[in-house]
Amino acid sequence: MLRVGRIPYINTYPVYGAVDRGIVSLDATLVNGVPSALNAQMAAGALNVSVVSAVEYAAHADRYLLLPDLAITCDGPVRSVMLFSKRPVAELDGATVLVSRSSMTSVQLLSLLFSERWGVTPRLVAADAESADIKNFGREPHDARLVIGDAALLLSSGTNEAARAYPHQVDLGLAWKEWTGLPFVFAVWVAQRSTPVEDALRVHSRLIASRDWGIAHLPSLAAQAALATGVARATCETYLSGLDYRLSLPHLRGLTEFYRRLDATGRLQAQPLVFLSAA
């Protein structure tokens, strides 16, 4: 049976909601993992199909095929990829910025924004930043912290004591939009090139069917997300409604521009986009 990766954050609820409810049969084993863990499992060949960081695809494009019209994107605020800072970004030169161990794309985007957009050079240090870690945020010396996923939603909601330590909050999706005028693609779904095409196509078609169901049932998914995270239902619905789970031409422009800028600054060698095809 195929092994299919899934991020356990609520941002994937619209893609897997119908699968979880038995409305769409995936006929595969679902494997949960934070983005960096799924990236590693795909790179090791332990998963057949998975959602991965956009940067993971570029790093191993020779091994993967992109699944068409399926991604986690935003065209403006993303709300779950946030820089929480004790002082303004312009004052972070030489400062210590803790970055989530769970993400590759967000760290690369933040690094790009620091150097090319904001003109500062802080010291980036990997740290744990999941929801369960929020209570320990004050124990590590730092000036700012990159937080992603459900933990970012919790922290930005301002309903916890830790949020008061960060009077300055920067949404990286919005920062990218203001810089480039383009959408940003945080994650894509890929198949191993070694996975039989018919199997990959079957999983793709069922994920698309589940995604379409999820988009049509966002209020129900928001209620589920609120129970899972403790974030207000209205906030969850606003969040899920603000994400786009397609990979349309504007999204592809944003993705290729991100790769181009990473390549131009020596952070990552850009690779062509190659899609799974039925042909």
Beta strands, then each sheet from edge to edge (+ up, - down):
strand 1: 3-6
strand 2: 29-32
strand 3: 49-53
strand 4: 64-74
strand 5: 81-85
strand 6: 96-100
strand 7: 123-127
strand 8: 144-148
strand 9: 168-171
strand 10: 184-192
sheet 1: 2+ 1+ 3+ 10- 4+
sheet 2: 7+ 6+ 8+ 5- 9+
end
